[in-house]
Amino acid sequence: MGGHVLIDGPTGHILRMPSSCDEDGLEGTLVAESLEDFLTKVAHWITGRQILDLTENDVEAHLLRQDIEESLWNIGWRGSTAGAWLYPLHND
């Protein structure tokens, strides 16, 4: 994720906070609406990344990245397009 992950007390949202003051998003970037959604997204993301690392075919890798994105969206669409999920997925 790069940075710190925290739970917003009043809302229960999971936020990614930058690791330095020089980064954008000092107010926090939503990555999941609840701890349950976050942990489920992490499990899907890590599993997908491990499979992706074993994939040698570019077409399969592209389709797997799309599948991981769709999985994150289906778990909880809010926060699923955050750069914390997508940047490392598309920039090996």
N, CA, C and O atoms as a CHARMM CRD file, in Angstrom:
* protein
*
  368
    1    1 MET  N      0.82900  -1.18600   0.00000 PROA 1      0.00000
    2    1 MET  CA     0.00000   0.00000   0.00000 PROA 1      0.00000
    3    1 MET  C      0.87100   1.24500   0.00000 PROA 1      0.00000
    4    1 MET  O      0.46400   2.28100  -0.52500 PROA 1      0.00000
    5    2 GLY  N      2.04000   1.16100   0.57000 PROA 2      0.00000
    6    2 GLY  CA     2.88900   2.33800   0.62600 PROA 2      0.00000
    7    2 GLY  C      2.24700   3.42300   1.46100 PROA 2      0.00000
    8    2 GLY  O      1.34000   4.10000   0.97600 PROA 2      0.00000
    9    3 GLY  N      2.66000   3.60900   2.64100 PROA 3      0.00000
   10    3 GLY  CA     2.03000   4.56900   3.54200 PROA 3      0.00000
   11    3 GLY  C      1.45200   3.82800   4.72600 PROA 3      0.00000
   12    3 GLY  O      1.78400   2.66900   4.97500 PROA 3      0.00000
   13    4 HSD  N      0.59200   4.50100   5.44700 PROA 4      0.00000
   14    4 HSD  CA    -0.01700   3.91700   6.63700 PROA 4      0.00000
   15    4 HSD  C     -1.48900   3.63600   6.35900 PROA 4      0.00000
   16    4 HSD  O     -2.15200   4.39100   5.64800 PROA 4      0.00000
   17    5 VAL  N     -1.98800   2.55100   6.92200 PROA 5      0.00000
   18    5 VAL  CA    -3.39700   2.19800   6.79600 PROA 5      0.00000
   19    5 VAL  C     -4.02400   2.38100   8.16900 PROA 5      0.00000
   20    5 VAL  O     -3.49300   1.90100   9.17000 PROA 5      0.00000
   21    6 LEU  N     -5.15500   3.07400   8.21300 PROA 6      0.00000
   22    6 LEU  CA    -5.80900   3.29500   9.48600 PROA 6      0.00000
   23    6 LEU  C     -7.31800   3.18200   9.36400 PROA 6      0.00000
   24    6 LEU  O     -7.87800   3.26000   8.27100 PROA 6      0.00000
   25    7 ILE  N     -7.96200   2.99700  10.50500 PROA 7      0.00000
   26    7 ILE  CA    -9.42000   2.93200  10.55400 PROA 7      0.00000
   27    7 ILE  C     -9.91500   4.27400  11.07100 PROA 7      0.00000
   28    7 ILE  O     -9.48400   4.73900  12.12600 PROA 7      0.00000
   29    8 ASP  N    -10.82000   4.89300  10.32300 PROA 8      0.00000
   30    8 ASP  CA   -11.45100   6.12100  10.76200 PROA 8      0.00000
   31    8 ASP  C    -12.49900   5.76200  11.80300 PROA 8      0.00000
   32    8 ASP  O    -13.48000   5.08800  11.49300 PROA 8      0.00000
   33    9 GLY  N    -12.29600   6.20800  13.02900 PROA 9      0.00000
   34    9 GLY  CA   -13.16900   5.83500  14.13500 PROA 9      0.00000
   35    9 GLY  C    -14.65400   6.08600  13.90900 PROA 9      0.00000
   36    9 GLY  O    -15.44700   5.15600  14.06000 PROA 9      0.00000
   37   10 PRO  N    -15.06600   7.29700  13.55600 PROA 10     0.00000
   38   10 PRO  CA   -16.49800   7.57400  13.42000 PROA 10     0.00000
   39   10 PRO  C    -17.18400   6.78900  12.29900 PROA 10     0.00000
   40   10 PRO  O    -18.34700   6.40900  12.43700 PROA 10     0.00000
   41   11 THR  N    -16.48400   6.54300  11.20000 PROA 11     0.00000
   42   11 THR  CA   -17.12900   5.89700  10.04700 PROA 11     0.00000
   43   11 THR  C    -16.78400   4.42100   9.90100 PROA 11     0.00000
   44   11 THR  O    -17.54700   3.66100   9.30500 PROA 11     0.00000
   45   12 GLY  N    -15.63500   4.01000  10.44200 PROA 12     0.00000
   46   12 GLY  CA   -15.17200   2.63400  10.25800 PROA 12     0.00000
   47   12 GLY  C    -14.49400   2.41600   8.91500 PROA 12     0.00000
   48   12 GLY  O    -14.10900   1.29400   8.58800 PROA 12     0.00000
   49   13 HSD  N    -14.34600   3.49000   8.13100 PROA 13     0.00000
   50   13 HSD  CA   -13.68700   3.38200   6.82600 PROA 13     0.00000
   51   13 HSD  C    -12.19900   3.10600   7.01200 PROA 13     0.00000
   52   13 HSD  O    -11.58900   3.53100   7.99200 PROA 13     0.00000
   53   14 ILE  N    -11.63300   2.38800   6.05000 PROA 14     0.00000
   54   14 ILE  CA   -10.19500   2.12000   6.03800 PROA 14     0.00000
   55   14 ILE  C     -9.55500   3.11900   5.08200 PROA 14     0.00000
   56   14 ILE  O     -9.94200   3.21300   3.91700 PROA 14     0.00000
   57   15 LEU  N     -8.57900   3.85900   5.58200 PROA 15     0.00000
   58   15 LEU  CA    -7.93100   4.91100   4.80600 PROA 15     0.00000
   59   15 LEU  C     -6.44500   4.62400   4.66600 PROA 15     0.00000
   60   15 LEU  O     -5.81800   4.06500   5.56500 PROA 15     0.00000
   61   16 ARG  N     -5.89800   5.01200   3.53500 PROA 16     0.00000
   62   16 ARG  CA    -4.44800   4.96100   3.32300 PROA 16     0.00000
   63   16 ARG  C     -3.92500   6.36700   3.50400 PROA 16     0.00000
   64   16 ARG  O     -4.32700   7.29300   2.80000 PROA 16     0.00000
   65   17 MET  N     -3.02800   6.51200   4.45100 PROA 17     0.00000
   66   17 MET  CA    -2.41300   7.81200   4.70800 PROA 17     0.00000
   67   17 MET  C     -1.01400   7.79800   4.11000 PROA 17     0.00000
   68   17 MET  O     -0.31100   6.79200   4.20700 PROA 17     0.00000
   69   18 PRO  N     -0.59900   8.90500   3.49200 PROA 18     0.00000
   70   18 PRO  CA     0.74700   8.94700   2.91100 PROA 18     0.00000
   71   18 PRO  C      1.82000   8.83000   3.98500 PROA 18     0.00000
   72   18 PRO  O      1.60500   9.17500   5.14700 PROA 18     0.00000
   73   19 SER  N      2.97200   8.33800   3.56900 PROA 19     0.00000
   74   19 SER  CA     4.06700   8.15600   4.52700 PROA 19     0.00000
   75   19 SER  C      4.85100   9.44200   4.76900 PROA 19     0.00000
   76   19 SER  O      5.62500   9.51900   5.72300 PROA 19     0.00000
   77   20 SER  N      4.66100  10.46500   3.91100 PROA 20     0.00000
   78   20 SER  CA     5.34100  11.74300   4.13600 PROA 20     0.00000
   79   20 SER  C      4.39100  12.89300   3.79600 PROA 20     0.00000
   80   20 SER  O      3.39500  12.71200   3.09500 PROA 20     0.00000
   81   21 CYS  N      4.71800  14.05800   4.30300 PROA 21     0.00000
   82   21 CYS  CA     3.88700  15.24300   4.06800 PROA 21     0.00000
   83   21 CYS  C      3.98000  15.74600   2.63700 PROA 21     0.00000
   84   21 CYS  O      3.18200  16.59100   2.23000 PROA 21     0.00000
   85   22 ASP  N      4.93400  15.24600   1.87000 PROA 22     0.00000
   86   22 ASP  CA     5.12500  15.68900   0.48900 PROA 22     0.00000
   87   22 ASP  C      4.13900  15.03600  -0.46800 PROA 22     0.00000
   88   22 ASP  O      3.97900  15.50600  -1.59500 PROA 22     0.00000
   89   23 GLU  N      3.48100  13.97400  -0.05100 PROA 23     0.00000
   90   23 GLU  CA     2.55000  13.25500  -0.91100 PROA 23     0.00000
   91   23 GLU  C      1.17500  13.89900  -0.88500 PROA 23     0.00000
   92   23 GLU  O      0.82300  14.62300   0.04600 PROA 23     0.00000
   93   24 ASP  N      0.40200  13.61700  -1.93700 PROA 24     0.00000
   94   24 ASP  CA    -0.99000  14.05400  -1.98000 PROA 24     0.00000
   95   24 ASP  C     -1.83000  13.17800  -1.06400 PROA 24     0.00000
   96   24 ASP  O     -1.40600  12.09500  -0.66000 PROA 24     0.00000
   97   25 GLY  N     -3.01500  13.65200  -0.74400 PROA 25     0.00000
   98   25 GLY  CA    -3.96800  12.84300   0.01700 PROA 25     0.00000
   99   25 GLY  C     -3.72700  12.82900   1.50600 PROA 25     0.00000
  100   25 GLY  O     -3.92500  11.80300   2.15700 PROA 25     0.00000
  101   26 LEU  N     -3.29600  13.96200   2.06300 PROA 26     0.00000
  102   26 LEU  CA    -3.01500  14.00400   3.49000 PROA 26     0.00000
  103   26 LEU  C     -4.26400  13.77100   4.33500 PROA 26     0.00000
  104   26 LEU  O     -4.16300  13.43500   5.51500 PROA 26     0.00000
  105   27 GLU  N     -5.43900  13.94800   3.73700 PROA 27     0.00000
  106   27 GLU  CA    -6.67700  13.69000   4.46800 PROA 27     0.00000
  107   27 GLU  C     -7.04400  12.21400   4.46300 PROA 27     0.00000
  108   27 GLU  O     -7.99300  11.80200   5.13000 PROA 27     0.00000
  109   28 GLY  N     -6.29400  11.42400   3.71600 PROA 28     0.00000
  110   28 GLY  CA    -6.53400   9.98100   3.65500 PROA 28     0.00000
  111   28 GLY  C     -7.30100   9.59900   2.40200 PROA 28     0.00000
  112   28 GLY  O     -8.19900  10.32100   1.96800 PROA 28     0.00000
  113   29 THR  N     -6.94500   8.47000   1.82900 PROA 29     0.00000
  114   29 THR  CA    -7.62300   7.94700   0.64300 PROA 29     0.00000
  115   29 THR  C     -8.39400   6.69900   1.04800 PROA 29     0.00000
  116   29 THR  O     -7.83200   5.76500   1.62000 PROA 29     0.00000
  117   30 LEU  N     -9.67400   6.69500   0.74700 PROA 30     0.00000
  118   30 LEU  CA   -10.51500   5.55400   1.08800 PROA 30     0.00000
  119   30 LEU  C    -10.08500   4.32600   0.29400 PROA 30     0.00000
  120   30 LEU  O     -9.98600   4.38000  -0.93200 PROA 30     0.00000
  121   31 VAL  N     -9.83000   3.22000   0.98700 PROA 31     0.00000
  122   31 VAL  CA    -9.49300   1.96800   0.31500 PROA 31     0.00000
  123   31 VAL  C    -10.53500   0.88300   0.57600 PROA 31     0.00000
  124   31 VAL  O    -10.59600  -0.10800  -0.15300 PROA 31     0.00000
  125   32 ALA  N    -11.36100   1.06600   1.62100 PROA 32     0.00000
  126   32 ALA  CA   -12.45100   0.12500   1.90500 PROA 32     0.00000
  127   32 ALA  C    -13.41100   0.77600   2.89200 PROA 32     0.00000
  128   32 ALA  O    -13.02900   1.65200   3.66700 PROA 32     0.00000
  129   33 GLU  N    -14.65300   0.33600   2.85000 PROA 33     0.00000
  130   33 GLU  CA   -15.66300   0.91600   3.74300 PROA 33     0.00000
  131   33 GLU  C    -15.70100   0.27800   5.12300 PROA 33     0.00000
  132   33 GLU  O    -16.25700   0.85400   6.05800 PROA 33     0.00000
  133   34 SER  N    -15.11700  -0.90200   5.25900 PROA 34     0.00000
  134   34 SER  CA   -15.11900  -1.57500   6.55500 PROA 34     0.00000
  135   34 SER  C    -13.88000  -2.45400   6.66300 PROA 34     0.00000
  136   34 SER  O    -13.21500  -2.73900   5.66700 PROA 34     0.00000
  137   35 LEU  N    -13.58700  -2.87200   7.87500 PROA 35     0.00000
  138   35 LEU  CA   -12.44900  -3.75600   8.09200 PROA 35     0.00000
  139   35 LEU  C    -12.66200  -5.08000   7.37400 PROA 35     0.00000
  140   35 LEU  O    -11.72600  -5.63400   6.79800 PROA 35     0.00000
  141   36 GLU  N    -13.88000  -5.58700   7.40300 PROA 36     0.00000
  142   36 GLU  CA   -14.18400  -6.84300   6.71200 PROA 36     0.00000
  143   36 GLU  C    -13.93100  -6.72100   5.21400 PROA 36     0.00000
  144   36 GLU  O    -13.30600  -7.59900   4.61900 PROA 36     0.00000
  145   37 ASP  N    -14.41300  -5.63800   4.59900 PROA 37     0.00000
  146   37 ASP  CA   -14.16600  -5.42700   3.17100 PROA 37     0.00000
  147   37 ASP  C    -12.67400  -5.30800   2.88600 PROA 37     0.00000
  148   37 ASP  O    -12.18000  -5.86000   1.90200 PROA 37     0.00000
  149   38 PHE  N    -11.95700  -4.59100   3.74400 PROA 38     0.00000
  150   38 PHE  CA   -10.52900  -4.39900   3.53800 PROA 38     0.00000
  151   38 PHE  C     -9.78200  -5.72700   3.57500 PROA 38     0.00000
  152   38 PHE  O     -8.97100  -6.01100   2.69300 PROA 38     0.00000
  153   39 LEU  N    -10.05100  -6.53500   4.58700 PROA 39     0.00000
  154   39 LEU  CA    -9.35400  -7.81100   4.70100 PROA 39     0.00000
  155   39 LEU  C     -9.69600  -8.75400   3.55200 PROA 39     0.00000
  156   39 LEU  O     -8.84100  -9.51400   3.09600 PROA 39     0.00000
  157   40 THR  N    -10.93900  -8.70900   3.08300 PROA 40     0.00000
  158   40 THR  CA   -11.34000  -9.52600   1.93800 PROA 40     0.00000
  159   40 THR  C    -10.62900  -9.04700   0.67800 PROA 40     0.00000
  160   40 THR  O    -10.15100  -9.85800  -0.11600 PROA 40     0.00000
  161   41 LYS  N    -10.56000  -7.72900   0.49500 PROA 41     0.00000
  162   41 LYS  CA    -9.85200  -7.17300  -0.66600 PROA 41     0.00000
  163   41 LYS  C     -8.37100  -7.55500  -0.63000 PROA 41     0.00000
  164   41 LYS  O     -7.79700  -7.93100  -1.65200 PROA 41     0.00000
  165   42 VAL  N     -7.76800  -7.45800   0.53100 PROA 42     0.00000
  166   42 VAL  CA    -6.34700  -7.81300   0.67300 PROA 42     0.00000
  167   42 VAL  C     -6.12600  -9.26900   0.28500 PROA 42     0.00000
  168   42 VAL  O     -5.17800  -9.58300  -0.43500 PROA 42     0.00000
  169   43 ALA  N     -6.98900 -10.15600   0.75600 PROA 43     0.00000
  170   43 ALA  CA    -6.84200 -11.58000   0.43200 PROA 43     0.00000
  171   43 ALA  C     -6.95400 -11.81300  -1.06900 PROA 43     0.00000
  172   43 ALA  O     -6.15200 -12.55500  -1.63500 PROA 43     0.00000
  173   44 HSD  N     -7.92600 -11.19700  -1.72100 PROA 44     0.00000
  174   44 HSD  CA    -8.09500 -11.35200  -3.17000 PROA 44     0.00000
  175   44 HSD  C     -6.91700 -10.73700  -3.92200 PROA 44     0.00000
  176   44 HSD  O     -6.41800 -11.31400  -4.88800 PROA 44     0.00000
  177   45 TRP  N     -6.47600  -9.55600  -3.46900 PROA 45     0.00000
  178   45 TRP  CA    -5.38900  -8.86000  -4.14900 PROA 45     0.00000
  179   45 TRP  C     -4.09600  -9.66000  -4.05700 PROA 45     0.00000
  180   45 TRP  O     -3.39900  -9.83100  -5.05700 PROA 45     0.00000
  181   46 ILE  N     -3.77300 -10.14800  -2.86800 PROA 46     0.00000
  182   46 ILE  CA    -2.52800 -10.91700  -2.68800 PROA 46     0.00000
  183   46 ILE  C     -2.57300 -12.21400  -3.47700 PROA 46     0.00000
  184   46 ILE  O     -1.59200 -12.57600  -4.12700 PROA 46     0.00000
  185   47 THR  N     -3.68900 -12.91600  -3.43000 PROA 47     0.00000
  186   47 THR  CA    -3.81900 -14.16100  -4.19300 PROA 47     0.00000
  187   47 THR  C     -3.66200 -13.88700  -5.68600 PROA 47     0.00000
  188   47 THR  O     -2.94200 -14.60100  -6.38400 PROA 47     0.00000
  189   48 GLY  N     -4.33400 -12.85900  -6.16400 PROA 48     0.00000
  190   48 GLY  CA    -4.22900 -12.49700  -7.58100 PROA 48     0.00000
  191   48 GLY  C     -2.81900 -12.12600  -7.98000 PROA 48     0.00000
  192   48 GLY  O     -2.34400 -12.53200  -9.04000 PROA 48     0.00000
  193   49 ARG  N     -2.13800 -11.34800  -7.13100 PROA 49     0.00000
  194   49 ARG  CA    -0.75300 -10.95500  -7.42500 PROA 49     0.00000
  195   49 ARG  C      0.18100 -12.16600  -7.45900 PROA 49     0.00000
  196   49 ARG  O      1.08700 -12.22600  -8.29000 PROA 49     0.00000
  197   50 GLN  N     -0.03400 -13.11900  -6.57000 PROA 50     0.00000
  198   50 GLN  CA     0.81400 -14.31300  -6.56000 PROA 50     0.00000
  199   50 GLN  C      0.61600 -15.11200  -7.84400 PROA 50     0.00000
  200   50 GLN  O      1.58400 -15.60100  -8.42600 PROA 50     0.00000
  201   51 ILE  N     -0.61700 -15.24500  -8.28500 PROA 51     0.00000
  202   51 ILE  CA    -0.89100 -15.94200  -9.54100 PROA 51     0.00000
  203   51 ILE  C     -0.30500 -15.15400 -10.70600 PROA 51     0.00000
  204   51 ILE  O      0.27400 -15.73200 -11.62500 PROA 51     0.00000
  205   52 LEU  N     -0.45700 -13.83000 -10.66400 PROA 52     0.00000
  206   52 LEU  CA     0.07000 -12.96800 -11.72600 PROA 52     0.00000
  207   52 LEU  C      1.57400 -13.12100 -11.87300 PROA 52     0.00000
  208   52 LEU  O      2.09500 -13.11100 -12.98800 PROA 52     0.00000
  209   53 ASP  N      2.26900 -13.26300 -10.76100 PROA 53     0.00000
  210   53 ASP  CA     3.72500 -13.43400 -10.81000 PROA 53     0.00000
  211   53 ASP  C      4.12800 -14.73600 -11.51100 PROA 53     0.00000
  212   53 ASP  O      5.23700 -14.84400 -12.03500 PROA 53     0.00000
  213   54 LEU  N      3.23500 -15.71200 -11.51700 PROA 54     0.00000
  214   54 LEU  CA     3.52200 -16.99700 -12.15900 PROA 54     0.00000
  215   54 LEU  C      3.08900 -17.04000 -13.62100 PROA 54     0.00000
  216   54 LEU  O      3.44500 -17.96300 -14.35400 PROA 54     0.00000
  217   55 THR  N      2.32000 -16.03700 -14.04000 PROA 55     0.00000
  218   55 THR  CA     1.78300 -16.00600 -15.39600 PROA 55     0.00000
  219   55 THR  C      2.83400 -15.49300 -16.37200 PROA 55     0.00000
  220   55 THR  O      3.42900 -14.43600 -16.16400 PROA 55     0.00000
  221   56 GLU  N      3.05100 -16.25100 -17.43300 PROA 56     0.00000
  222   56 GLU  CA     4.05100 -15.85900 -18.43500 PROA 56     0.00000
  223   56 GLU  C      3.41000 -15.28900 -19.70000 PROA 56     0.00000
  224   56 GLU  O      4.08800 -14.63800 -20.49400 PROA 56     0.00000
  225   57 ASN  N      2.14000 -15.52200 -19.89200 PROA 57     0.00000
  226   57 ASN  CA     1.42700 -15.07800 -21.08000 PROA 57     0.00000
  227   57 ASN  C      0.86200 -13.67200 -20.83400 PROA 57     0.00000
  228   57 ASN  O      0.15900 -13.45100 -19.84800 PROA 57     0.00000
  229   58 ASP  N      1.17200 -12.71600 -21.73700 PROA 58     0.00000
  230   58 ASP  CA     0.71800 -11.33300 -21.57200 PROA 58     0.00000
  231   58 ASP  C     -0.80200 -11.20500 -21.60000 PROA 58     0.00000
  232   58 ASP  O     -1.36700 -10.39500 -20.86400 PROA 58     0.00000
  233   59 VAL  N     -1.46200 -11.98600 -22.43300 PROA 59     0.00000
  234   59 VAL  CA    -2.92600 -11.92600 -22.52000 PROA 59     0.00000
  235   59 VAL  C     -3.53900 -12.42500 -21.21800 PROA 59     0.00000
  236   59 VAL  O     -4.47300 -11.81400 -20.69800 PROA 59     0.00000
  237   60 GLU  N     -3.02400 -13.52400 -20.69000 PROA 60     0.00000
  238   60 GLU  CA    -3.52500 -14.04000 -19.41200 PROA 60     0.00000
  239   60 GLU  C     -3.27000 -13.04100 -18.28900 PROA 60     0.00000
  240   60 GLU  O     -4.12300 -12.85400 -17.42100 PROA 60     0.00000
  241   61 ALA  N     -2.11600 -12.40500 -18.29700 PROA 61     0.00000
  242   61 ALA  CA    -1.78600 -11.41800 -17.26500 PROA 61     0.00000
  243   61 ALA  C     -2.76400 -10.23800 -17.33000 PROA 61     0.00000
  244   61 ALA  O     -3.23000  -9.76100 -16.29500 PROA 61     0.00000
  245   62 HSD  N     -3.06800  -9.77400 -18.52900 PROA 62     0.00000
  246   62 HSD  CA    -4.01800  -8.66700 -18.70700 PROA 62     0.00000
  247   62 HSD  C     -5.40100  -9.06200 -18.18300 PROA 62     0.00000
  248   62 HSD  O     -6.04300  -8.29400 -17.46800 PROA 62     0.00000
  249   63 LEU  N     -5.84600 -10.25400 -18.54000 PROA 63     0.00000
  250   63 LEU  CA    -7.16200 -10.71900 -18.09600 PROA 63     0.00000
  251   63 LEU  C     -7.19300 -10.92200 -16.57800 PROA 63     0.00000
  252   63 LEU  O     -8.20800 -10.64900 -15.93600 PROA 63     0.00000
  253   64 LEU  N     -6.09800 -11.39400 -16.01100 PROA 64     0.00000
  254   64 LEU  CA    -6.03400 -11.58300 -14.56700 PROA 64     0.00000
  255   64 LEU  C     -6.09200 -10.23900 -13.84600 PROA 64     0.00000
  256   64 LEU  O     -6.76400 -10.11400 -12.82300 PROA 64     0.00000
  257   65 ARG  N     -5.39300  -9.23200 -14.37300 PROA 65     0.00000
  258   65 ARG  CA    -5.46400  -7.89400 -13.76900 PROA 65     0.00000
  259   65 ARG  C     -6.90200  -7.37300 -13.79200 PROA 65     0.00000
  260   65 ARG  O     -7.37300  -6.79300 -12.81400 PROA 65     0.00000
  261   66 GLN  N     -7.58700  -7.58100 -14.90100 PROA 66     0.00000
  262   66 GLN  CA    -8.99600  -7.16600 -14.99200 PROA 66     0.00000
  263   66 GLN  C     -9.84300  -7.92500 -13.96800 PROA 66     0.00000
  264   66 GLN  O    -10.73400  -7.34700 -13.34700 PROA 66     0.00000
  265   67 ASP  N     -9.56800  -9.19600 -13.79500 PROA 67     0.00000
  266   67 ASP  CA   -10.31800 -10.01000 -12.84100 PROA 67     0.00000
  267   67 ASP  C    -10.08000  -9.53300 -11.40700 PROA 67     0.00000
  268   67 ASP  O    -11.01100  -9.49100 -10.60300 PROA 67     0.00000
  269   68 ILE  N     -8.85600  -9.17900 -11.09200 PROA 68     0.00000
  270   68 ILE  CA    -8.54700  -8.67200  -9.75500 PROA 68     0.00000
  271   68 ILE  C     -9.28500  -7.35400  -9.51400 PROA 68     0.00000
  272   68 ILE  O     -9.87500  -7.15800  -8.45200 PROA 68     0.00000
  273   69 GLU  N     -9.25200  -6.45700 -10.49100 PROA 69     0.00000
  274   69 GLU  CA    -9.96900  -5.18400 -10.37500 PROA 69     0.00000
  275   69 GLU  C    -11.46400  -5.41600 -10.16500 PROA 69     0.00000
  276   69 GLU  O    -12.08400  -4.77800  -9.31400 PROA 69     0.00000
  277   70 GLU  N    -12.03600  -6.33100 -10.94200 PROA 70     0.00000
  278   70 GLU  CA   -13.45900  -6.63100 -10.82400 PROA 70     0.00000
  279   70 GLU  C    -13.77300  -7.23200  -9.45300 PROA 70     0.00000
  280   70 GLU  O    -14.81100  -6.92800  -8.86400 PROA 70     0.00000
  281   71 SER  N    -12.89500  -8.06900  -8.95300 PROA 71     0.00000
  282   71 SER  CA   -13.07200  -8.67300  -7.64200 PROA 71     0.00000
  283   71 SER  C    -13.09200  -7.59500  -6.55700 PROA 71     0.00000
  284   71 SER  O    -13.94700  -7.61900  -5.67200 PROA 71     0.00000
  285   72 LEU  N    -12.15300  -6.65200  -6.62400 PROA 72     0.00000
  286   72 LEU  CA   -12.12300  -5.55000  -5.66000 PROA 72     0.00000
  287   72 LEU  C    -13.40900  -4.74100  -5.72400 PROA 72     0.00000
  288   72 LEU  O    -13.96400  -4.36200  -4.69300 PROA 72     0.00000
  289   73 TRP  N    -13.88100  -4.47700  -6.93900 PROA 73     0.00000
  290   73 TRP  CA   -15.11300  -3.71300  -7.15500 PROA 73     0.00000
  291   73 TRP  C    -16.31300  -4.44900  -6.55800 PROA 73     0.00000
  292   73 TRP  O    -17.16100  -3.83800  -5.90700 PROA 73     0.00000
  293   74 ASN  N    -16.38100  -5.75300  -6.78000 PROA 74     0.00000
  294   74 ASN  CA   -17.52000  -6.53700  -6.28900 PROA 74     0.00000
  295   74 ASN  C    -17.52700  -6.66500  -4.76600 PROA 74     0.00000
  296   74 ASN  O    -18.59600  -6.76300  -4.16300 PROA 74     0.00000
  297   75 ILE  N    -16.36700  -6.66400  -4.14800 PROA 75     0.00000
  298   75 ILE  CA   -16.28900  -6.72500  -2.68700 PROA 75     0.00000
  299   75 ILE  C    -16.82800  -5.42900  -2.09500 PROA 75     0.00000
  300   75 ILE  O    -17.57100  -5.44700  -1.11400 PROA 75     0.00000
  301   76 GLY  N    -16.45500  -4.32600  -2.68700 PROA 76     0.00000
  302   76 GLY  CA   -16.91900  -3.01300  -2.23200 PROA 76     0.00000
  303   76 GLY  C    -16.42500  -1.95800  -3.19100 PROA 76     0.00000
  304   76 GLY  O    -15.23000  -1.67000  -3.24700 PROA 76     0.00000
  305   77 TRP  N    -17.33900  -1.38000  -3.94700 PROA 77     0.00000
  306   77 TRP  CA   -16.91500  -0.47600  -5.01900 PROA 77     0.00000
  307   77 TRP  C    -16.24000   0.78300  -4.48000 PROA 77     0.00000
  308   77 TRP  O    -15.35900   1.33800  -5.13700 PROA 77     0.00000
  309   78 ARG  N    -16.63400   1.23200  -3.31400 PROA 78     0.00000
  310   78 ARG  CA   -15.98600   2.42400  -2.76000 PROA 78     0.00000
  311   78 ARG  C    -14.56900   2.06400  -2.32800 PROA 78     0.00000
  312   78 ARG  O    -14.35800   1.14800  -1.53400 PROA 78     0.00000
  313   79 GLY  N    -13.62500   2.78700  -2.85600 PROA 79     0.00000
  314   79 GLY  CA   -12.22100   2.55300  -2.52700 PROA 79     0.00000
  315   79 GLY  C    -11.53300   1.54800  -3.43400 PROA 79     0.00000
  316   79 GLY  O    -10.31300   1.39400  -3.37500 PROA 79     0.00000
  317   80 SER  N    -12.30300   0.86100  -4.27700 PROA 80     0.00000
  318   80 SER  CA   -11.70500  -0.18200  -5.11400 PROA 80     0.00000
  319   80 SER  C    -10.84900   0.37500  -6.24900 PROA 80     0.00000
  320   80 SER  O    -10.03700  -0.34800  -6.82700 PROA 80     0.00000
  321   81 THR  N    -11.02600   1.65100  -6.56700 PROA 81     0.00000
  322   81 THR  CA   -10.22100   2.24700  -7.64100 PROA 81     0.00000
  323   81 THR  C     -9.07800   3.09800  -7.09600 PROA 81     0.00000
  324   81 THR  O     -8.43500   3.83100  -7.84700 PROA 81     0.00000
  325   82 ALA  N     -8.82500   3.00500  -5.80000 PROA 82     0.00000
  326   82 ALA  CA    -7.72900   3.76900  -5.19200 PROA 82     0.00000
  327   82 ALA  C     -6.39000   3.31600  -5.77300 PROA 82     0.00000
  328   82 ALA  O     -6.18600   2.13800  -6.06900 PROA 82     0.00000
  329   83 GLY  N     -5.50900   4.26100  -5.92300 PROA 83     0.00000
  330   83 GLY  CA    -4.19000   3.96000  -6.44700 PROA 83     0.00000
  331   83 GLY  C     -3.43200   2.94200  -5.61200 PROA 83     0.00000
  332   83 GLY  O     -2.56800   2.23200  -6.12700 PROA 83     0.00000
  333   84 ALA  N     -3.74900   2.86700  -4.32900 PROA 84     0.00000
  334   84 ALA  CA    -3.08700   1.88800  -3.46100 PROA 84     0.00000
  335   84 ALA  C     -3.32400   0.46700  -3.94900 PROA 84     0.00000
  336   84 ALA  O     -2.46700  -0.39700  -3.76200 PROA 84     0.00000
  337   85 TRP  N     -4.46600   0.20700  -4.56900 PROA 85     0.00000
  338   85 TRP  CA    -4.75100  -1.11400  -5.14900 PROA 85     0.00000
  339   85 TRP  C     -4.25100  -1.20300  -6.58900 PROA 85     0.00000
  340   85 TRP  O     -3.59000  -2.17100  -6.96400 PROA 85     0.00000
  341   86 LEU  N     -4.57100  -0.18900  -7.39100 PROA 86     0.00000
  342   86 LEU  CA    -4.37600  -0.30700  -8.84000 PROA 86     0.00000
  343   86 LEU  C     -2.96400   0.00800  -9.31200 PROA 86     0.00000
  344   86 LEU  O     -2.48200  -0.62800 -10.25000 PROA 86     0.00000
  345   87 TYR  N     -2.28900   0.96500  -8.69400 PROA 87     0.00000
  346   87 TYR  CA    -0.94700   1.30500  -9.17300 PROA 87     0.00000
  347   87 TYR  C      0.00500   0.11600  -9.11500 PROA 87     0.00000
  348   87 TYR  O      0.64900  -0.18700 -10.11900 PROA 87     0.00000
  349   88 PRO  N      0.11800  -0.57700  -7.96300 PROA 88     0.00000
  350   88 PRO  CA     1.02800  -1.71600  -7.94100 PROA 88     0.00000
  351   88 PRO  C      0.55100  -2.88000  -8.81000 PROA 88     0.00000
  352   88 PRO  O      1.35300  -3.70800  -9.24300 PROA 88     0.00000
  353   89 LEU  N     -0.73600  -2.93700  -9.05800 PROA 89     0.00000
  354   89 LEU  CA    -1.26900  -4.01600  -9.90500 PROA 89     0.00000
  355   89 LEU  C     -0.83200  -3.85100 -11.35800 PROA 89     0.00000
  356   89 LEU  O     -0.55400  -4.83600 -12.04200 PROA 89     0.00000
  357   90 HSD  N     -0.77200  -2.61300 -11.82500 PROA 90     0.00000
  358   90 HSD  CA    -0.44900  -2.34300 -13.23100 PROA 90     0.00000
  359   90 HSD  C      0.98300  -1.90300 -13.46700 PROA 90     0.00000
  360   90 HSD  O      1.40000  -1.74500 -14.61500 PROA 90     0.00000
  361   91 ASN  N      1.73500  -1.70400 -12.41000 PROA 91     0.00000
  362   91 ASN  CA     3.12200  -1.26700 -12.52900 PROA 91     0.00000
  363   91 ASN  C      4.01500  -2.21900 -11.76600 PROA 91     0.00000
  364   91 ASN  O      4.44400  -1.93200 -10.64900 PROA 91     0.00000
  365   92 ASP  N      4.28800  -3.35300 -12.38200 PROA 92     0.00000
  366   92 ASP  CA     5.06700  -4.41600 -11.72500 PROA 92     0.00000
  367   92 ASP  C      6.39200  -3.91900 -11.23900 PROA 92     0.00000
  368   92 ASP  O      7.16700  -4.68500 -10.66600 PROA 92     0.00000
